[in-house]
């Protein structure tokens, strides 16, 4: 069972919103409560890179590396600074027009926390999956069409 399920994601989102700046403790909370693959045995180089970025205090790079590790199908669609806040939009379909895209947004005065807020919002909106990443093909499915003889024997 994922540790994300046992924690209240709204609480984590509130802590990110109320924080003035990213800290190692806050990043550790995000990893502990919202990350399902960290530390990943098959991705040891990537998890090590995230840990190094955290140790160096490279919060923005660490947030982007977490998205790359934890949400491989999601990409940053937009980063914008407006009226004293950073706005970060994450999307699965960046090539779609804005009005068709179902992106998830986060915002904060600190860039790294805006990115992490969007990351946590994606986690909050997507329930944990216990299914494999590639769905199994059905073996007993009926064919989509039935063969029909349409020759005229008259």
C-alpha angles and dihedrals in degrees: 000000000000118000086226090070094056095050127068107250091200088063092054091048090050092050090051091048093049096045118102094208141353117278132182090251092053093048089049089053090052091049093046096045105031108025119091099174101042116132092025119187093207092047100046094140091052095046090047089052091053090050091050092050090051091050090051092049092241092147099168093049090046091052092050091047090052090053090049091051101038103032106034092166094052126080135183106265100179140004115187136165115214132161095347097313136097116227119202123188121192120197142176092209109042093165094063119093114264093252092056098041122096097213128167119225137204130181138191140145088251116067096218092049091049089055092045091048090056089047092052090046090056089051092048093051097044115065117221112271123221090184123101116261090246114051118231118246116247113248100194099045118136115239116264090237138028119225111246128191108231100173117124111232096181 
